[in-house]
């Protein structure tokens, strides 16, 4: 019966991944639609103004006052006209998006479909995790495979729950892409059969420790996606000001870099709170299992390093004025440390926390 439930769990994981692929495609289609909309609006404004100025120049006639003002940029060099037009266009699109996010504006069919498909995939994922727990007759996070299964489940769950309060559906492509990569690596490298729980892990403090750890990881993952988008958006905004062609048109329909930075900060604070409790619960568990709260084990050290990175991120942004790209890069480095702690420390570093099952 145990083997059958474990096999069913794996089948549901494969089903969840298949559904997640469909959701990823639907989210990507929404980004493509956003890019097409931004391109169409830009083409409707910039070329028409340029064409009118060209026609006026060719005819040797006087330029209309409004076009002269645009072309001169209010008395500046001729090149400032295009910059001013693009900047106004970008501001107009971004303002409308901000209004849609705040007031619940229209959502595309592909976005709605992607969100519904993600919920279906999450349901399959949840069933797979529950079946693994029933098969093992314990909490399903005793090794790398089970932690991967549970961790990615919580990432999707947090993404869905956060969207009840904040409209972050545009992160779907990045969140689903990350989850698919993590699950794919776990299936290829980390899968192990069901085994009994080791004595040191038979503690309710383990349950609390892992719950807050995966919760913190999930919020850090959202913060990572927001910080990555913030860097891309900041680059696009500089290109608009410099009248340089933009590579990712869909960014014009997303919130501004400043808004994305503020959202990342709020999300990372929740992750930091959860990670703080991870350290506390882990210390209490270590005392129950090994008779000491802290022993400078490799896993303990890296968990503390992650806490320090995010504490520095929050402190630097709040008190030292680290805004913009510097805060984004610090958040990205923090999530990279989380992934290193999970994928490298757990597998290649030996210590009291060597519970990868590999």
HELIX and SHEET records of a PDB file:
HELIX    1   1 UNK A    2  UNK A   58  1                                  57    
HELIX    2   2 UNK A   65  UNK A   72  1                                   8    
HELIX    3   3 UNK A   80  UNK A  103  1                                  24    
HELIX    4   4 UNK A  109  UNK A  136  1                                  28    
HELIX    5   5 UNK A  144  UNK A  162  1                                  19    
HELIX    6   6 UNK A  169  UNK A  171  5                                   3    
HELIX    7   7 UNK A  172  UNK A  185  1                                  14    
HELIX    8   8 UNK A  186  UNK A  190  3                                   5    
HELIX    9   9 UNK A  199  UNK A  201  5                                   3    
HELIX   10  10 UNK A  204  UNK A  241  1                                  38    
HELIX   11  11 UNK A  249  UNK A  253  5                                   5    
HELIX   12  12 UNK A  257  UNK A  290  1                                  34    
HELIX   13  13 UNK A  298  UNK A  319  1                                  22    
HELIX   14  14 UNK A  325  UNK A  340  1                                  16    
HELIX   15  15 UNK A  341  UNK A  345  3                                   5    
HELIX   16  16 UNK A  346  UNK A  348  1                                   3    
END                                                                             
